[in-house]
Amino acid sequence: MSFESEMSSRIEKIIEAAITADLAGYGFYGDAESGYTGRASATETDPIPLRDVTVAPPGAPDEGRATDEFGQEYRQGDPYFAIPFDPDEIYSAWREAIHEAFDPWLQVPDPAAFRSKINAARQAAQTLGTSTSTDGDGADIELIAGNVRLSGDLTYLNAEISQFNGQTVDAFHRAYVARLPVVISGQWSAAVVLGVGLTAEQEIWRRAREDLLEIADRAREAMEAAAEGGGGGFGMLLKVLGAVASAATIFVTGGTGGAVIGGISTSLGILGSFIPADEGGSQELEFGADEPDEVLDKIRDGLNKLNEAIFDEEHAMRLAIMDARFELYQPEFDLTSTADLLGETDAADLGTAGVVDVQLETLRSIGNQVMPAIAGELTAAAALLDSAAGDGPWTRPSSIGLGKIGFHWEWEQMYVMLTLLLPDTAWEIQEAGEHLAIAAGDLGGTDVDVASGLQRHASEVANGSPIARESALHGTPLR
């Protein structure tokens, strides 16, 4: 049964229990199946009524019709055959009141709708990951499997480039070999934060739905008790509190959670500190009361407190996303090193004196194969993140939580920034590889040919990546 069907069924039970409790206050007892029986009201012609009257229950073909054993119909205010209330008025009032309280909550987001988006973010993070773990008891526990291809290429790049010297190679090392692991790790951390944001929203609504079902159950029980005199109790603790703090563990473990020991934020990379911690708060709701109207007030209060808790959880994640997004302008996330290498046009600066042809072939392989392969992994990660976008699953009535789409606007701003940085970085890696390959030259090429090639390529890339140029035109500059 769907959540909407479950809630709708529970809402009808609350309405029935409320009607039962309300009529009990007039001395009419029964239930929503067989109806309610009580004594008729006194009138001028019948000052001491002795006749019992039965009111047809809600949903019956003759709903609200009050008759005695002879079929005589009774109405409120009738001078001869009266009852002390208007059944239709009571039935409709409780239906309106309970539906008004609960109906907006029938349209809350479906946690299952986030699953494919979270998986896309997790795959993107895995594509960018070279090594991730958390500590505990001296053991390294893998949370998101690293990309073996990417890790291997970065290791190979660092090992092989160290045998060369000269200004061009030194510039290549400073701009790329030394910085690539840092920048890719930063972008991996940003992808993880996006995934944690999606997981937080999913977990908020998974828990909120559990809270709503329990609120409905406790409300029904309190109404049933009110029919018999009422009393306290029928309490519960809101589960939605702490949803955001649990999201990091759920995301990095895929929901298994068992292997994670502690210090989870430290294993989320450079942005891990922005993820909200569990502050250990709790919120208790209680629905028991003597009168059905008092129970209704507590239902409204309980739903308001649930709404406030959802707002607080979403707001905490919104602030984390906003703070993390602004970090993306820092050097740890953006290569931006074109001037160091791509502007180099002097072949003599390669410094390959005494280097044999086999080693030059290695250098060309780095430029023509390894660097494009690294760039390809970043491009693949950006493509995977495309499937995580879209506010469809986030939508709900604007009165709930942070509003119609929660903190999706802030999430999307970070998503846009990262999905621009990834292809921009990939472009620069690709072009740096080509520049290095040109600098290495063909085995039969002359220094003049190489210098000409470097000058031509430097001119082609002088204005930066197409991604950076286009984003600047659209008002979202990368830097």
N, C-alpha and C positions, 0 to 999 in steps of 0.2 A: 504494500500500500504506500502511495506517495505521501510525502510530508503534508501536502495540502489536504489530502483526503483524511489523514490521521487527525490533523488539527480541526478540520471541519466537523468530524465526528465528535471530537471532544467538546467543541464549542456548543454543539447541539445538546450534549449532556449537561453542560453548565447551565444552559438556558432552562432546560427541564427542571434541574435541581433548584434553580432560582425561583421559578414559578411555584414549585412545590413548597419552598420555604416561605414565600410571600403569602400564599393562600393559607398556610398553616397559621399565620398571624391572625387570620379572620376566622379561625376555627374550622377550616375546611382541610381535611386530611385525605391523603391518597398518594397517587403517583402518576407519572406521565403516560402510563399505559392504560390504566383502568379509569382514570379521572379522579375527582376530588369531591368528597361528600361532607356536608355540614348542615347546620340548622339555618332555616330561612330567617330573614329579618322581620322584626316586629313592624306591623302596620296598624292603621287605625281600625281596620276591620279584623285584624288578627294580632292583638297586642301581646299575646303569649304564644308565639309560633312553636308548634310541636313537630312540624313536618320536616323531614330530611330532604335536602336537595343535592343532586349530583351534577357537577360541571364536567362537560366533555373535555377530555385532555387535548393538549396541543397536538396538531397533526391529524386529529380525527375528522371524519367527514362533516360532523356537526360541531367542530371545535368551538369551545366557549359557551355552548348552549347549556343552560341550567334548567333542569326539570326534576319534578318529584316522581314518586313511584307511579302516579297516574298519568304522567306525561304533561302535566301542567308546567308551563314555562315561567321562569322567574327572571326578573331583571332588576338591576340597581335602580332605586327610586320609584319602582312601581307601587301605586297606592294599595294594591291588594296582594300581589305576589312578588316579594322583594328579596334580594340578597344584598349583602353589605359591600359589594364591589362589582366592578365591571370586568368580567373575565377577558373580553377582547382587549380592553385597555391594558390590563396587566400583562397579557401574553405579548402584545406588540411592544410594550415598554421594555420588557426584559430582552426581547429579541434585538431591539434597536440598541440597547445599552451594551449588551455583550458583544454583538457584532461590531459596534463602534470601537470597542476596546481591542478586539482581537483581529479584525479583518485586515488591517494594514500588514500584520505579521504573516499573513498567508503568502505574501509576495516577496519574502526575503530571499536572498541568493541561495542557489543550490550548490552545496560544497562540491558535488561531483562534477559540476561544470568547470571547475578550476583544474581538474586532474590533468588534462592534456596540456594545459598551459604550464603547469608546474613541471611536468615531464620534459617539456621543451626547454625550459630554463635550466633544468638539471642537466640535460644533454649538452646544452651550450656551455655550462660550467665545466662539465667533464671534458669537453673538447679543448677548453683553455687551461685545464688543470695539469700541472706537471708533478706536483706532490702536495697532498693535503692530509693532515692528521691532527688528532687531538692527543693530549697527554693524560696520563692517569696510571698510577701504580707502576710507573717506569716503562709502560708499553706504548708503542705507537699503534694507533688504531686508525685504519683508513676510513675516511668518511665519504669522500667523492673520489672515485678512481681517477688517477691521472691519465693524461693522454700520452701513451707510450711513444707514439711517433713524434709528437711535439717535443717531449722530453729528450728523446734520442737525438733529434736534430739540433737542439740547443746545446747538448753536451758535445756533440761532434763539432759544431761550429766553434765552441770555445777551445776545444783541444787542438783543432787543426790550424786555426788562425794564428796561434801563438808562435808558429815557426817563422812567420814573416815579420818584416819591420819596414820602416819608412813612413812618411807622413800620411799617405793614403790609407795604408793598412792601420796605422795608429788611429786615424780618424774613424775608420770602420769599427775598430775595436771599442773606442770610446762611445760612439753613437749607437752601436747595435749590439755587439757581442756582450758588452758589460751591462747594457741597459735593457735589452730584450727580456731577460727573465724577470726583471723588476716590473716592467710595463705590462707584460702578459699576466704576471701574478696580480697586479692591480686590476686589470680588466677582468680577470677571473673572479676576483673578490666582488667587483661590481655586478657581475652576472649572478653570483651567489646572493647578493643583497636583493636583487630583483626577484630571484626565486623565493627567498625568505618572505618578501613582501606578498607574493602570491599565496604562499603557504599560510601566512598570518591571516589573510583575508578568508581563505578556505577554513582555517581552524576556528576563526571567530564565528562563522556561520554554522559550522558543524556543532559547536558547543551551544550557540544561541538557539538552534533548533531543539537540542536536547532540553535546554532551559524552558523553551516555550511549551513543549509537551508536558514537562513537569509542572509548570505554572498552571496549565489547564487542568491537570489531574488534581493538584492541591486545591484549586479554586472550586472544582466540583465537590470535592470532599468537604470543604468548608461550607458550601451551600447546603449540602445534605445535612451537616451537623446543625446548621442554623434552623432547619425545619424542626429540630428536636430541642431547641433551646440554645444552641450554639456553644461558644467557648473558645479558648485559645488553641494554639497549636497549628498543625498543618503547615509547617515551615519547610524551607529548603535553602540551600546555598547556591548562588549563581555559579555556573561552571565556566561562563565566558571569560571571567577574569583570569588572566594568565595565558590567554590564547596566544598573544604575540610573543611572549617570552618563550613559549614552547616551540614556536615556528622554526627557529634555526635548527634545532635538533631534528625535528620532523623532516625538514628539507634535506639536510645533509645525509641523513640515514635512510631516506626513502620511507620513513614512517616506522621503521623497526625499532629504533631508539635504544635497544638493549645494550649495545656496545659502547654507547657514549657515557663517559664517566663524569667529566666536568670540564670547566673552562672552555665551553663550546665557542664563545665569542672569539677567543684567541685563535681558533682554527679556521675562522672565516676570512683570513687574510687581513689586509691593511684596513678594511672597512668594518671588521668584526666588532669593533668597540662601539659602533653606532647602534647595534641591535639592542633593543630594550631588555633589561634584566627582569627577572621575576621578583617583584617586590613583596610577594607573599600576602597580598591583601585578600579579603573575603567580604562577601555581602550576603546577609541572610534576609530572606523574605518570609513573612508570615501572613496567612490568609484567614485564620480562624477569627470569628466574631459572632455576636449574639443575633444580629439582624442581617438579612440578605443585602440590604443597602450598604451596611458596613463592610460586608465581604466584597461587594462591588468596588467600594473605595479602595480596599486593599489590593484588589486585582489591578486597578488602574495604577496604583502606586507601585506595585511589583513590576508591571510592564514599563513604567517610567524608569525605574531603577535598572532594569535590563537594558533599556535604551541608552541610559547614561553610561553603563558599563561598556556597551558596544562603542559608544562615542569615544570613551577614554582609550580603549584598546586601539581603535583605528587612528586616533590622534597621535598616540605614541609611535605607531609605525609610520604615520605621515611625517612626523618630525625626523625620524631616523632616515627615511628616504631623502628628505630635503637636505639634511646635513651631509649624507653620503654623496648625493649628486654634486654638491659644490666641490667636493674633493676631487671630482673627475677633471677639474682644471689644473690639478697639480702634476708635476713632472712624472710622478709614479704611474700615471695612467696614459700619458701622451708622449709619443716618441719625439716628435717635432725636432728632428735633428738634421734636416736637409742641408743646412749651411755647412756643416762639418765635412760631409763627404760628397754630397751630390753637386756641390759647387767646385769640387776639385777637378782640375783639367790638366794637370802636369803629370804625364806618364812616368817621368823620372822619379816622382815622389813615391812610387810603389815600393822602391827599395828592394828589388829582387836580385841584386848583384850576388852571384854565386848560387842562386837558386836553380835547381835542375828543372827540366821540363815536366817531370812527373809531379813535382810540387806545384808548378804553375797550373797543371791540369786540375790538381786538387782545389786551387784557388778558384779556377773557373767553375768547377763543380759546385763549390759553395755558392757562387753567384748565380749560376744557371739552374741549379736543382734544389739545394738546401734552402736558400732564402725563399724561393717561390713556394716550396712545400710548407714552410712556416707561415707564410702569408696565406696559404690556402686554408690552414686550420683556423685562422682568425676569421676569414671570410665564411667558412662553414659555421662557425659559432654565431656570427651575425644572422645568417640565414635561419638557424634553429630558433633564435630569439624572436623571429618574425611570428612564429606560431604562438608565442606567449602574449602577444599584443591583443588589444581589443577590450572594451569595457562591458561587453555583453553580460558575462556572469556576475558583474559587480552590481548591477542595477537593483534598486529597491525603492519603495516610496521615499520621497525626499525628507520625510519627518523622522526617518530611522537612521541612527548612527551619524556619520559625518555628512549625510546627504545622499542624493540619488546615486552617485557612483563612488562613495567613500573617498579613499585617498588615491583613487586611480589617476587623477590628473598629475599628482606628484610622482607617482610610479611611472607614468608615461613619459614625463620629462626626463627622468633618469634613463629610461629605456631608449628614448630618442638619442640622448647624448652618447650612450654606449654603442648603439648601433650605427652611429656616425664615426665614433672613434675606431671601432674595429676595422671597417674597410679602409679608413684613412691610414691606420697603422699598417694594414696589409699592403696598401699601395706603396707606402714608403719602404717597407721591407723589400718588396718586389723590385722597386726602382734602385734601391741600394745594391741589391744583388746584381742587377744588370750593370750598374756603374762599376762595381768591383770586377765583373767579368770583362768589361771593356778595358779596364785598367790592366788586367792580367794579359790581355792581348792574345791573338792567335799565335801559334808556334812560329808561323812564318811571317807574322806581321812586323812592321817597322814601328819605331817610336812615334814617327810622324802620323802613321795611320791610327795608332792608339790615341794620341793627343787629339786628333781630329774627331775621333769617336767620342771621347770624353767631353769635348766642347759641344758637340751636337746634342749629346744626351743631357748635359747640364742646362742647355738652353730649353730643351723640351720640358724639363721638370722644374724650371725656375719659379713658376707661379704656384707650386704646391699641388696637392691632389685635387682631382675633380670633385671629390666629396667635400673637401674643405671649402672650395670655391662656391659650390652650389649651396651649401648650408649657410654660408655668409650672405648669399643673395636672398635667401629665404628668412633672414633674420635670426638664425640660430647658429652663430659663429662658434666654431670649435675652440677657438683661442683668440 
